Amino acid sequence: TLPPLAYFSLLIIWLGIDEQPKITLLAVAAFPPVAVSTTTAVAAVPKHLIEAARALGGSRWDVVRDVVVPSALPETLTGVRLAVGVAYSSLVAAELVNGLPGIGGMVKDAANYNNTPVVLVGIIAIGVSGLIIDGLLLRLERSVVPWRGRA
């Protein structure tokens, strides 16, 4: 697939220099990891579990709710964590490239004026905020799917 940042110039032309191109870039960046992980997770649901649920009288909806979703949810949430990382890095990169307002734009402006302390603070802020976001998502994942990793 094409890197999400490759679309950004077109998004600015089509949507203007405002928040809309950034939001669209986030969606374009986040969709593939979530879609791939969810599709793979649903395809990997053990067939014998689906057959057992059907044999016990489960309707199609019961099988989806009680077998497919719980089986696929851990990998789907992993895809969400990946998607947030890709979207966040794409957003910061877009700000760096185009000097848009945001932490990436601040780093770019500081770099243009050789303001090393501001560049370093921006880089640290980007890294720390990324770690915080991932930690929050990991905590959410542990609370939503406590059975993950258990046989």
N, C-alpha and C positions, 0 to 999 in steps of 0.2 A: 504494500500500500504506500501511497504517497505520504510523506511526513505532513502533519497538520499545519506546520508553519508555512508550507508551500502554498497553501490556500489563502494565507492571510492578506496578501496584497490584493487579491481579487475581492476578498470580503470587504476591505476598506473601500475599494472602488464602488462596489455594489451597495454597501450599507453606510458609507460615510465614516468619518473619524469621530466615533462616539463609543458608547459601551456595546452597541449591537454587534460590531465585528468581533469583539472579545468574547461575548457570550456565544456567538455562533462558532467561533474557534474552539471554545471549550466543549461544545456539543460534538463537533467534528472530531476532536481529539479523543473524547471519552467514549464515543459509541463503539468503535471496533473492539477494544479490550473487553468491554462488558458483553457485547454480542457474541464474541468468540468463546469466552469462558462459559457463558450461559448455555450456548448451543452444545458445546463439548460436554458440559456437566449433565445436561438433560439426556444426551445420547449415551452417556456412561451409566445411567441408572440401571442397576442390575435387572435384567428382564424377569428373573425368577421372583423378584419382589413385586413387580407389576402383575405378573400372572397369579401370584398368591393373593394379592389384594382383590383381583377380579374373581378368583375362585371362591373367596370368602364373601362374595356378594357386593363388592364395592362398585359403585357407579364410576363412570369416566371421571366425573368431578372428584369423587372420593379418592381415586387413584392419584390424580394430580395433586390434590390437597395433602393427602396423607403419605404419599410415597415419593412422587417426583419432586415436589418443592423441597421437602426436607433433605432429600438426597442431593439436589442440585444447588441448594442455597450456599453451602460453604464455598464452592468454586465460583459461584456468581459473586459473592462478596469479595473474593480474592480479585476477580475481574474489576470490581468497583474500586478497590484499593489501587490496582494498576492504572485504571482509567483516571483516577484523581491525580496520580503522580504524573501521568503523561499530559493531562490537561494543564496542570499547574506549571510544569516545565515549558509547555508550549506557550502559555500565557506570558510567562516571564521572558521567554525568548522573543516573542512578538514585541513586547515592550522594549526590549533591548535593541532589536533591529529597527523599530520605527520610532523610538523615543516617545512612546505614548505615556500618559500619566500612569504612575504605578511604581512599584519598587524597581522593576527593570528599567523604566525610563529614568528614575532617579540615579541608578547606577550608570546608565549611559551618559547622562548629563555630567555626573561627577567625573567620569573617565575622560570626557571631552575637555575638561578643565584640569586634568591631572590631579584631581582631589582624591588621593589614595585612601585617606581615612574613611571618607564617605563610601567609596567603592567597597572597601573591606567590610564596613558595617552593613552595607546592602547585601553583600554575598553571605555574610553570617546570618542576617535576617531571613534571607531566602532559604538557607539550609535549615535553620531552626524552625521556621514556620512549616517547612515541608515535613520535618520530623514530628512536629506537634500534630499536624493534620493526619499523618500516617498512624501515629499512636492513638489518636482519637478513633480512627476507623478500625484499628485493631481491637481496641476496647469494645467498640460497638459489635464487631464480628464475634468476639468471645461471648458477649452477652446474648446475641441473637442465635448463635449456633454453638452452644456449649458442648455438643456431641462431636464436634470436628476433631478428627484425629483418633477417635475411639472406634474400636472394632465393633 
